[in-house]
Amino acid sequence: MMPSRYAPSVPKHEPAQLRLAVDRASPVPLYFQLARQLEAAIEDGALTPGSLLGNEIELAASLGLSRPTVRQAIRSLVDKGLLVRRRGVGTQVVHTDVARPLELSSLYDDLAAAGLHPTTRVLHNTRGPAPAEVAAALGLPESCQVSVVHRLRLTRGEPMAYLCNYLPSDLLELPTAELESSGLYALMRRHGITLHSAQQSVGARSGSAEECGLLGEPAGAALLTMRRISYDDRGRPVEYGAHVYRASRYTFEFRLLVRG
């Protein structure tokens, strides 16, 4: 918070392609076994948002289950907000909206806490001269070398945010494998950096062709933006972030108080 390689699609997965199976000798109810396998397929991205399930008759026949058993499994996932029944369309995997409170936390941690199983694709991880805006934010001389990391954050295989971060080059090492397995702030904490406060601005604008391509949005779609300067417990600016989020999937939440 990049070359348009991601295009939105609505794949249709037939139940047989998911290799679903139930264990009739297990004490676990059959509907629950089926529901857990479908939920795992959604979480793993095998069933992407917009995917259609086969109808109850087809699913029951392929697994040798009764229609009421299949209906109960699907209903449990509808109740969880993972599936939706649409008249004339069928049962579909829903697009999950993310509502994020405004506090000093990482997107990765917030998504994980919400049970959305975030994944990260590191698109760019290098060192380079700091642009003027970044140098000013981090209190560094212009063109000073900084660490530059561009990442795509996904939930259930669907892109959610494009994250561009800049850090002082001597702050810590940023191994790509660690950036893909956890959030940036978690990595900073593991290196003894304690975040204390941040200055943040939230806005909106039309996305560039590159941004919309990466996020699976139509060209020129409105995107939410967030710029943040984070400070450690010694008052040092340790990170500058410029992030864009899918406005169709993402909101910021504010809590407003009346001054006494």
URVEN-V779556 format. One record per backbone hydrogen bond with DSSP energy under -0.5 kcal/mol. CO is the residue of the C=O (numbers start at 1). NH is the residue of the N-H. E is the energy in kcal/mol with one decimal. If there is no record, write none. Layout:
CO_NH_E / CO_NH_E
This chain:
3_5_-1.1 / 5_7_-0.6 / 11_13_-0.6 / 12_14_-0.6 / 14_17_-1.4 / 14_18_-0.6 / 15_18_-1.5 / 15_20_-0.7 / 16_19_-1.3 / 22_24_-0.8 / 23_26_-1.4 / 29_33_-2.1 / 30_34_-2.2 / 31_35_-2.5 / 32_36_-2.6 / 33_37_-1.9 / 34_38_-2.3 / 35_39_-2.6 / 36_40_-2.5 / 37_41_-1.9 / 38_42_-1.8 / 39_43_-2.6 / 40_44_-2.5 / 41_45_-0.6 / 41_46_-1.3 / 41_47_-2.1 / 42_45_-0.7 / 46_48_-0.6 / 48_51_-2.5 / 51_93_-2.4 / 52_13_-0.6 / 55_59_-2.6 / 56_60_-2.7 / 57_61_-2.4 / 58_62_-2.4 / 59_63_-1.4 / 60_64_-1.1 / 60_65_-2.3 / 66_70_-1.9 / 67_71_-3.1 / 68_72_-2.2 / 69_73_-1.9 / 70_74_-2.6 / 71_75_-2.5 / 72_76_-1.9 / 73_77_-1.3 / 74_78_-2.1 / 75_79_-2.6 / 76_80_-1.0 / 77_82_-2.5 / 77_83_-1.2 / 78_81_-1.2 / 82_94_-2.0 / 84_86_-0.6 / 84_92_-3.0 / 86_89_-2.0 / 86_90_-2.9 / 90_86_-2.6 / 91_53_-2.7 / 92_84_-2.3 / 93_50_-2.7 / 94_96_-0.6 / 95_97_-0.5 / 97_99_-0.5 / 98_100_-0.6 / 98_251_-2.5 / 100_253_-2.9 / 101_103_-1.2 / 103_105_-1.8 / 106_110_-2.2 / 107_111_-2.7 / 108_112_-2.5 / 109_113_-2.4 / 110_114_-1.4 / 111_116_-2.6 / 112_115_-1.6 / 116_156_-0.6 / 117_156_-0.9 / 119_154_-2.9 / 120_122_-0.5 / 121_123_-0.6 / 121_152_-2.5 / 124_150_-2.8 / 126_148_-3.3 / 128_146_-2.7 / 130_143_-1.6 / 131_135_-2.9 / 132_136_-2.4 / 133_137_-1.9 / 134_138_-2.3 / 135_139_-0.7 / 135_140_-2.8 / 136_139_-0.6 / 141_144_-2.0 / 144_130_-2.3 / 145_169_-1.0 / 146_128_-2.1 / 147_167_-1.9 / 148_126_-2.3 / 149_165_-3.0 / 150_123_-2.6 / 150_124_-1.7 / 151_153_-0.5 / 151_163_-2.8 / 152_121_-2.5 / 153_160_-3.3 / 153_161_-1.6 / 154_119_-2.3 / 155_158_-2.1 / 158_155_-2.5 / 160_246_-2.0 / 161_153_-2.8 / 161_163_-0.5 / 162_244_-2.3 / 163_151_-2.9 / 163_165_-0.5 / 164_242_-3.0 / 165_149_-2.6 / 166_240_-2.6 / 167_147_-3.0 / 168_171_-2.0 / 175_179_-2.0 / 176_180_-1.7 / 177_181_-0.9 / 178_182_-1.2 / 180_120_-0.7 / 183_187_-1.8 / 184_188_-2.2 / 185_189_-2.4 / 186_190_-2.0 / 187_191_-0.9 / 188_191_-0.7 / 188_193_-2.4 / 189_192_-1.9 / 192_194_-0.6 / 193_195_-0.7 / 194_233_-1.7 / 197_231_-3.1 / 199_229_-2.6 / 201_227_-2.4 / 203_225_-2.5 / 205_223_-3.2 / 207_220_-0.5 / 208_212_-2.8 / 209_213_-2.0 / 210_214_-2.3 / 211_215_-2.1 / 212_216_-0.7 / 212_217_-2.4 / 213_216_-0.6 / 218_221_-2.0 / 221_207_-2.9 / 222_247_-0.8 / 223_205_-2.0 / 224_245_-2.7 / 225_203_-2.3 / 226_243_-3.0 / 227_201_-2.5 / 228_230_-0.5 / 228_241_-2.9 / 229_199_-2.5 / 230_238_-2.7 / 230_239_-1.2 / 231_196_-3.0 / 231_197_-1.4 / 232_235_-2.0 / 236_232_-2.2 / 236_238_-0.5 / 239_230_-2.6 / 240_166_-2.5 / 241_228_-2.2 / 242_164_-1.3 / 243_226_-2.2 / 244_162_-2.7 / 245_224_-2.0 / 245_247_-0.6 / 246_249_-1.4 / 246_250_-1.2 / 249_98_-3.4 / 251_100_-2.7 / 253_102_-1.6 / 254_256_-0.5
